[in-house]
């Protein structure tokens, strides 16, 4: 097959698979369907990450300074 400059060959897409959220029958190309992806993004926001608060304390800064 010959393509003109700038044209790309169409590649077949992977078939959709079921959403990874428990008991969700929706098919998706990612890990979660749109509904559950939004929910998972909200669940794992930067404010909910574990131990984030530890690195902004005076104790941590003092220990870091001693180590360095």
mmCIF file of the C-alpha atoms, coordinates in Angstrom:
data_MODEL
# 
_entry.id   MODEL 
# 
loop_
_atom_site.group_PDB 
_atom_site.id 
_atom_site.type_symbol 
_atom_site.label_atom_id 
_atom_site.label_alt_id 
_atom_site.label_comp_id 
_atom_site.label_asym_id 
_atom_site.label_entity_id 
_atom_site.label_seq_id 
_atom_site.pdbx_PDB_ins_code 
_atom_site.Cartn_x 
_atom_site.Cartn_y 
_atom_site.Cartn_z 
_atom_site.occupancy 
_atom_site.B_iso_or_equiv 
_atom_site.pdbx_formal_charge 
_atom_site.auth_seq_id 
_atom_site.auth_comp_id 
_atom_site.auth_asym_id 
_atom_site.auth_atom_id 
_atom_site.pdbx_PDB_model_num 
ATOM 1  C CA . UNK A 1 1  ? 0.000   0.000  0.000  1.00 0.00 ? 1  UNK A CA 1 
ATOM 2  C CA . UNK A 1 2  ? 1.265   3.453  -0.808 1.00 0.00 ? 2  UNK A CA 1 
ATOM 3  C CA . UNK A 1 3  ? 0.418   6.474  1.307  1.00 0.00 ? 3  UNK A CA 1 
ATOM 4  C CA . UNK A 1 4  ? 0.792   10.115 0.433  1.00 0.00 ? 4  UNK A CA 1 
ATOM 5  C CA . UNK A 1 5  ? 2.965   12.304 2.619  1.00 0.00 ? 5  UNK A CA 1 
ATOM 6  C CA . UNK A 1 6  ? 1.220   13.026 5.937  1.00 0.00 ? 6  UNK A CA 1 
ATOM 7  C CA . UNK A 1 7  ? -1.227  10.132 5.681  1.00 0.00 ? 7  UNK A CA 1 
ATOM 8  C CA . UNK A 1 8  ? -1.039  7.421  8.314  1.00 0.00 ? 8  UNK A CA 1 
ATOM 9  C CA . UNK A 1 9  ? -2.114  3.843  8.168  1.00 0.00 ? 9  UNK A CA 1 
ATOM 10 C CA . UNK A 1 10 ? -5.149  3.077  10.294 1.00 0.00 ? 10 UNK A CA 1 
ATOM 11 C CA . UNK A 1 11 ? -4.251  0.624  13.029 1.00 0.00 ? 11 UNK A CA 1 
ATOM 12 C CA . UNK A 1 12 ? -6.930  -1.629 14.493 1.00 0.00 ? 12 UNK A CA 1 
ATOM 13 C CA . UNK A 1 13 ? -7.893  -0.794 18.045 1.00 0.00 ? 13 UNK A CA 1 
ATOM 14 C CA . UNK A 1 14 ? -7.885  -3.314 20.879 1.00 0.00 ? 14 UNK A CA 1 
ATOM 15 C CA . UNK A 1 15 ? -11.329 -4.634 21.706 1.00 0.00 ? 15 UNK A CA 1 
ATOM 16 C CA . UNK A 1 16 ? -12.979 -3.040 24.741 1.00 0.00 ? 16 UNK A CA 1 
ATOM 17 C CA . UNK A 1 17 ? -12.842 -4.909 28.018 1.00 0.00 ? 17 UNK A CA 1 
ATOM 18 C CA . UNK A 1 18 ? -15.082 -4.808 31.092 1.00 0.00 ? 18 UNK A CA 1 
ATOM 19 C CA . UNK A 1 19 ? -14.598 -1.999 33.604 1.00 0.00 ? 19 UNK A CA 1 
ATOM 20 C CA . UNK A 1 20 ? -12.347 -2.989 36.537 1.00 0.00 ? 20 UNK A CA 1 
ATOM 21 C CA . UNK A 1 21 ? -14.814 -1.610 39.081 1.00 0.00 ? 21 UNK A CA 1 
ATOM 22 C CA . UNK A 1 22 ? -16.543 -4.514 40.905 1.00 0.00 ? 22 UNK A CA 1 
ATOM 23 C CA . UNK A 1 23 ? -19.793 -5.636 39.258 1.00 0.00 ? 23 UNK A CA 1 
ATOM 24 C CA . UNK A 1 24 ? -19.675 -3.016 36.479 1.00 0.00 ? 24 UNK A CA 1 
ATOM 25 C CA . UNK A 1 25 ? -20.636 -4.527 33.106 1.00 0.00 ? 25 UNK A CA 1 
ATOM 26 C CA . UNK A 1 26 ? -19.639 -1.471 31.001 1.00 0.00 ? 26 UNK A CA 1 
ATOM 27 C CA . UNK A 1 27 ? -17.039 -2.003 28.275 1.00 0.00 ? 27 UNK A CA 1 
ATOM 28 C CA . UNK A 1 28 ? -14.111 0.401  28.115 1.00 0.00 ? 28 UNK A CA 1 
ATOM 29 C CA . UNK A 1 29 ? -10.756 0.917  26.439 1.00 0.00 ? 29 UNK A CA 1 
ATOM 30 C CA . UNK A 1 30 ? -9.115  2.082  29.676 1.00 0.00 ? 30 UNK A CA 1 
ATOM 31 C CA . UNK A 1 31 ? -9.120  0.536  33.125 1.00 0.00 ? 31 UNK A CA 1 
ATOM 32 C CA . UNK A 1 32 ? -12.443 2.019  34.255 1.00 0.00 ? 32 UNK A CA 1 
ATOM 33 C CA . UNK A 1 33 ? -15.549 3.256  32.437 1.00 0.00 ? 33 UNK A CA 1 
ATOM 34 C CA . UNK A 1 34 ? -16.121 7.030  32.390 1.00 0.00 ? 34 UNK A CA 1 
ATOM 35 C CA . UNK A 1 35 ? -18.412 6.961  35.438 1.00 0.00 ? 35 UNK A CA 1 
ATOM 36 C CA . UNK A 1 36 ? -16.018 4.989  37.613 1.00 0.00 ? 36 UNK A CA 1 
ATOM 37 C CA . UNK A 1 37 ? -12.892 6.742  36.324 1.00 0.00 ? 37 UNK A CA 1 
ATOM 38 C CA . UNK A 1 38 ? -14.246 10.028 37.694 1.00 0.00 ? 38 UNK A CA 1 
ATOM 39 C CA . UNK A 1 39 ? -14.987 8.335  41.018 1.00 0.00 ? 39 UNK A CA 1 
ATOM 40 C CA . UNK A 1 40 ? -11.501 6.815  41.217 1.00 0.00 ? 40 UNK A CA 1 
ATOM 41 C CA . UNK A 1 41 ? -9.892  10.169 40.335 1.00 0.00 ? 41 UNK A CA 1 
ATOM 42 C CA . UNK A 1 42 ? -11.814 11.830 43.164 1.00 0.00 ? 42 UNK A CA 1 
ATOM 43 C CA . UNK A 1 43 ? -10.815 9.046  45.552 1.00 0.00 ? 43 UNK A CA 1 
ATOM 44 C CA . UNK A 1 44 ? -7.119  9.420  44.699 1.00 0.00 ? 44 UNK A CA 1 
ATOM 45 C CA . UNK A 1 45 ? -6.671  13.143 44.765 1.00 0.00 ? 45 UNK A CA 1 
ATOM 46 C CA . UNK A 1 46 ? -3.538  14.860 45.934 1.00 0.00 ? 46 UNK A CA 1 
ATOM 47 C CA . UNK A 1 47 ? -5.152  15.715 49.267 1.00 0.00 ? 47 UNK A CA 1 
ATOM 48 C CA . UNK A 1 48 ? -5.955  12.088 50.064 1.00 0.00 ? 48 UNK A CA 1 
ATOM 49 C CA . UNK A 1 49 ? -2.546  10.597 49.411 1.00 0.00 ? 49 UNK A CA 1 
ATOM 50 C CA . UNK A 1 50 ? -1.130  8.935  52.525 1.00 0.00 ? 50 UNK A CA 1 
ATOM 51 C CA . UNK A 1 51 ? 1.768   10.540 54.397 1.00 0.00 ? 51 UNK A CA 1 
ATOM 52 C CA . UNK A 1 52 ? 1.695   13.782 52.427 1.00 0.00 ? 52 UNK A CA 1 
ATOM 53 C CA . UNK A 1 53 ? 1.351   15.736 55.658 1.00 0.00 ? 53 UNK A CA 1 
ATOM 54 C CA . UNK A 1 54 ? 4.579   14.270 57.083 1.00 0.00 ? 54 UNK A CA 1 
ATOM 55 C CA . UNK A 1 55 ? 6.868   16.134 54.708 1.00 0.00 ? 55 UNK A CA 1 
ATOM 56 C CA . UNK A 1 56 ? 5.647   19.614 55.631 1.00 0.00 ? 56 UNK A CA 1 
ATOM 57 C CA . UNK A 1 57 ? 6.369   19.410 59.344 1.00 0.00 ? 57 UNK A CA 1 
ATOM 58 C CA . UNK A 1 58 ? 9.146   21.072 61.299 1.00 0.00 ? 58 UNK A CA 1 
ATOM 59 C CA . UNK A 1 59 ? 10.311  17.647 62.487 1.00 0.00 ? 59 UNK A CA 1 
ATOM 60 C CA . UNK A 1 60 ? 10.769  16.401 58.916 1.00 0.00 ? 60 UNK A CA 1 
ATOM 61 C CA . UNK A 1 61 ? 12.655  19.541 57.910 1.00 0.00 ? 61 UNK A CA 1 
ATOM 62 C CA . UNK A 1 62 ? 14.959  19.186 60.923 1.00 0.00 ? 62 UNK A CA 1 
ATOM 63 C CA . UNK A 1 63 ? 15.669  15.509 60.188 1.00 0.00 ? 63 UNK A CA 1 
ATOM 64 C CA . UNK A 1 64 ? 16.262  16.258 56.518 1.00 0.00 ? 64 UNK A CA 1 
ATOM 65 C CA . UNK A 1 65 ? 18.702  19.022 57.363 1.00 0.00 ? 65 UNK A CA 1 
ATOM 66 C CA . UNK A 1 66 ? 20.618  16.728 59.739 1.00 0.00 ? 66 UNK A CA 1 
ATOM 67 C CA . UNK A 1 67 ? 20.810  13.995 57.119 1.00 0.00 ? 67 UNK A CA 1 
ATOM 68 C CA . UNK A 1 68 ? 22.027  16.280 54.362 1.00 0.00 ? 68 UNK A CA 1 
# 
